[in-house]
C-alpha cells in the first residue's frame, strides 16, 4: 500500500515537471488570429491562421522539450530539427522542394536556421519558411506559409512581428 502511494506521488511530481507551464509572448500581425494551442507531453504548438477565411496564411510556433541524456550525447542538432519539420511539411505533397537560406530567422533572442520551400500542387502555388534550432534543452520551430501571390506582403510582416517573440518556462 505504501509502495503504491510512493509511486503515485512520484508520478504526480514527474508530470508536474514535464508539464511545466510554457508561455509564449507574441503579438501576431493584424491579418493573423489565434493562437490555437496544442499541448503534448513533449511540447506545445501555437497555431495562427488568417483572419480572412479564404486566405491560406498560417503560422506555427512549436516548442519541444528534449531528453537531457540525448542532449548530453549530442544526438540533437539544428539540422536534425529542420529535417523533422521539413519531412512533416513535405508528407504527401507532390511538387515540393526546399532550399536552405543563409540568413537566420530572428525570433526574440533566437536565431533559427531556415529553409524556404515551395509547393506547386495548387493553382496559386504555396510557399513557406520552416525554421528550427536548439534553445537550451528544447527545439523551437517556427513555420509559416502562404500563397505565392500573398507571401510578398505577409512574410515581411510575420518576420518583423517575430522579432519580439519571447518563450518562457
C-alpha positions as CSV (number, residue, x, y, z in Angstrom):
1,X,0.0,0.0,0.0
2,X,2.8,2.4,0.9
3,X,4.6,1.4,-2.3
4,X,1.6,2.4,-4.4
5,X,1.4,5.7,-2.6
6,X,5.1,6.5,-3.2
7,X,4.8,5.5,-6.9
8,X,1.7,7.7,-7.3
9,X,3.4,10.7,-5.7
10,X,6.5,10.2,-7.8
11,X,4.3,10.2,-11.0
12,X,2.5,13.3,-10.0
13,X,5.8,15.2,-9.4
14,X,7.2,13.9,-12.7
15,X,4.1,15.0,-14.6
16,X,4.3,18.5,-13.0
17,X,7.9,18.8,-14.0
18,X,7.3,17.6,-17.6
19,X,4.1,19.6,-17.9
20,X,5.6,22.8,-16.7
21,X,3.7,25.8,-18.0
22,X,5.1,27.2,-21.2
23,X,4.1,30.7,-22.1
24,X,4.5,32.5,-25.3
25,X,4.7,36.2,-25.5
26,X,3.9,37.1,-29.1
27,X,1.7,39.7,-30.9
28,X,0.9,38.4,-34.5
29,X,0.3,40.8,-37.4
30,X,-3.3,42.1,-37.7
31,X,-4.1,39.6,-40.5
32,X,-3.5,36.6,-38.3
33,X,-5.7,35.3,-35.4
34,X,-5.1,32.8,-32.7
35,X,-3.4,31.0,-31.3
36,X,-4.9,27.6,-31.1
37,X,-2.7,25.9,-28.5
38,X,-2.0,22.2,-28.7
39,X,-0.1,20.6,-25.7
40,X,1.6,17.3,-25.6
41,X,3.9,15.5,-23.2
42,X,6.9,16.8,-25.0
43,X,5.9,20.3,-26.1
44,X,3.4,22.9,-27.3
45,X,2.3,24.2,-30.7
46,X,0.8,27.6,-31.2
47,X,-1.1,27.9,-34.4
48,X,-2.2,31.1,-36.0
49,X,-4.3,31.4,-39.2
50,X,-5.5,34.2,-41.4
51,X,-8.4,36.3,-40.2
52,X,-9.8,36.2,-43.7
53,X,-11.3,32.7,-44.1
54,X,-10.3,32.2,-47.7
55,X,-6.7,33.2,-47.1
56,X,-4.2,30.3,-46.8
57,X,-1.8,32.2,-44.4
58,X,-0.7,30.2,-41.4
59,X,2.0,30.4,-38.7
60,X,3.0,27.7,-36.3
61,X,5.4,28.0,-33.4
62,X,6.4,24.7,-31.8
63,X,8.5,24.2,-28.7
64,X,9.6,20.6,-28.0
65,X,11.4,19.6,-24.8
66,X,14.3,17.2,-25.5
67,X,15.6,14.4,-23.3
68,X,18.6,15.5,-21.3
69,X,20.5,12.3,-21.8
70,X,20.2,12.6,-25.5
71,X,21.3,16.2,-25.4
72,X,24.4,15.4,-23.5
73,X,25.2,12.6,-26.0
74,X,24.9,15.1,-28.8
75,X,22.0,13.4,-30.6
76,X,20.1,16.6,-31.4
77,X,21.2,19.3,-33.8
78,X,19.7,22.2,-35.8
79,X,20.0,20.0,-38.9
80,X,18.0,17.2,-37.2
81,X,15.4,19.7,-36.2
82,X,15.0,21.1,-39.7
83,X,14.7,17.6,-41.2
84,X,12.0,16.6,-38.7
85,X,9.8,19.5,-39.6
86,X,10.5,19.5,-43.3
87,X,9.6,15.9,-43.5
88,X,6.3,16.6,-42.0
89,X,5.6,19.6,-44.3
90,X,6.6,17.5,-47.4
91,X,4.5,14.5,-46.5
92,X,2.2,13.6,-49.4
93,X,3.0,16.9,-51.2
94,X,3.8,16.4,-54.9
95,X,5.8,19.2,-56.4
96,X,7.6,20.0,-53.1
97,X,11.1,21.3,-52.9
98,X,13.1,23.2,-50.3
99,X,16.2,25.4,-50.3
100,X,18.3,26.4,-47.3
101,X,18.7,30.1,-46.6
102,X,21.9,31.7,-45.4
103,X,20.2,34.3,-43.2
104,X,18.7,33.2,-39.9
105,X,15.2,33.9,-38.7
106,X,15.3,36.3,-35.8
107,X,12.7,35.3,-33.2
108,X,13.3,37.2,-30.0
109,X,16.7,36.0,-28.6
110,X,16.8,33.1,-31.1
111,X,18.5,33.0,-34.5
112,X,17.0,30.0,-36.2
113,X,18.3,28.2,-39.3
114,X,15.7,28.4,-42.0
115,X,14.6,26.7,-45.2
116,X,12.4,28.2,-47.9
117,X,10.0,25.7,-49.5
118,X,7.6,25.8,-52.4
119,X,4.7,23.5,-53.3
120,X,3.3,23.7,-56.8
121,X,0.4,21.3,-56.4
122,X,-2.2,24.1,-56.0
123,X,-3.5,26.6,-58.6
124,X,-1.9,29.5,-56.8
125,X,1.1,27.6,-55.5
126,X,2.2,27.7,-51.9
127,X,5.5,28.8,-50.3
128,X,6.7,28.8,-46.8
129,X,9.6,29.0,-44.4
130,X,10.5,26.3,-41.9
131,X,13.0,27.4,-39.3
132,X,14.3,25.4,-36.3
133,X,17.0,25.5,-33.7
134,X,18.2,24.4,-30.3
135,X,17.3,26.6,-27.4
136,X,18.9,25.1,-24.3
137,X,17.0,21.8,-23.8
138,X,14.4,22.3,-26.4
139,X,13.8,22.6,-30.1
140,X,12.0,25.7,-31.3
141,X,10.4,25.5,-34.8
142,X,8.7,28.4,-36.5
143,X,6.9,27.7,-39.8
144,X,4.8,30.0,-41.8
145,X,3.2,29.5,-45.2
146,X,1.1,31.4,-47.7
147,X,0.2,31.5,-51.4
148,X,3.0,32.7,-53.7
149,X,1.0,35.8,-54.5
150,X,0.3,36.9,-50.9
151,X,3.7,35.9,-49.4
152,X,5.4,39.0,-50.7
153,X,3.2,41.0,-48.3
154,X,2.6,38.6,-45.4
155,X,6.1,37.2,-44.9
156,X,7.9,40.5,-44.1
157,X,5.1,41.3,-41.6
158,X,5.4,37.9,-39.9
159,X,9.2,38.2,-39.8
160,X,9.0,41.6,-38.3
161,X,6.5,40.5,-35.6
162,X,8.6,37.5,-34.6
163,X,11.5,39.8,-33.5
164,X,9.5,40.5,-30.3
165,X,8.8,36.8,-29.6
166,X,9.5,35.6,-26.0
167,X,9.2,31.9,-24.9
168,X,9.1,31.5,-21.1
169,X,9.0,28.4,-18.9
